[in-house]
Amino acid sequence: MEQLIARFYELKEIQKQVEDELGALRSKLLDAYAEAGSAEEGDFKLLISYQERRDYSDDRLYNSLPDPSLWRLMSRADTGKIASLLKLNVIHEKILEGTYEQKKVPVLRVQKL
């Protein structure tokens, strides 16, 4: 059992190192290729696109909800829960106006040709 625990710990450490390196490489690629589109380098194709995401403010969202019991369903401004409540027509898009800021988040994809 000790070997399993040790291996798990070792893999978590490796995962952290890989995630750190991926973050650094992502930043460098975004600096070099700032615009959306694609670029080919050797056997690889880099695709950059931007997604719009909403960054909700807990205070503004809480104040905009018609019923405080709805806040208990969310407990915080969770984008997934808000999307579910919108889909179920529990809340409406009009209620959410002014409770979030739009952010453009770059999405990187690398394909081997």
N, C-alpha and C positions, 0 to 999 in steps of 0.2 A: 504494500500500500504506500510505503514511503516513496518508492520509485515513481508511482503515479503522481503523487503530490509534487515531487521534485520536477517531473517532466512538465506538469501543468504550469508550475512557476516559471520554468525555463521558457516555455512557449509564450507565456504572457509577456515576459521580458522581450522576447524577439518581436512579438506583435507590437509592442510599444515603440521599439526601434524602427520597425518598418513604417508604422504610421507617422512617426516624426520625419523620416526621410521622404515619404510620400508628400507630406505637407510642404516640405522645403522645395521639392521638385515642382509641385503644383504652383507654388508662388513664383518660382523662376520662369516656368512656362507661361504663366499669365503676364508676367512682366515683359517677356520677349514677344508674345503674341497677344497683345491687349485687345484686339478687335475680334468680334465674333466671326467665325468662318472656319476654314480648314487650311492646313499646311501639310505638305509631305516632306519628310526628311528620310532619305534612304528607304528602308523597308517599312516605314511607319507613317501613318496618317493621323494627325492631331485634329480633332474636331472640338471647337469651342462654341458653346451657345450660352445664352443667358436665360435664366428662369426668373420670373417675378414671384417673390414671396412676400407674405405679409408679416410684419413684426408688430404684434398686438401689444398694447399697453394694458396691464392688469387693471389699473385704476379707471381708465377711460372705458374699458370694456364693462367693468362692474357697474359703473354709473349709467351706462347706456341700456343695460338689460331691464326689461319691463318687470320682471319678477326676480327677486333675490334668490329664490330657490333654484333658478337656472344656474346661478354661480356655483351652487353645490355640485351640479353635474360636471362642471369644468374644473373647479378648484383653483385654476390658474389659466392664463391665456394660452391654451394648447391648440395649435393650429389644426391638428387632426380632429380633436373633439369639436371645435367650432365648425369645421367642414361637415362633420357628421350631423350636427344640429341643424345646419343649413339644408342639408340633403333631406332630412326628415321633416323639414318645414316647422321645426320648433321655434327657430328664430329666422328672421329675414335679413337680407343683405342691407336693407335700409337702416336697420338698427345699428349695424356695424360701422356705418360711415363716421369717420373721424376717430376711430378707435385703433387704427393701425397706420403704419407707414409702409409703402411699397419699397422693396429692396430688389435690386437685380443681382442675382447670385450666379457667378460663372460656373458652368458645368463642363468638365474636361472628359473627353473620351479619346483613347488611343487605340488604333486598330493596326494590326500587322497586315501588310499587303501581301 
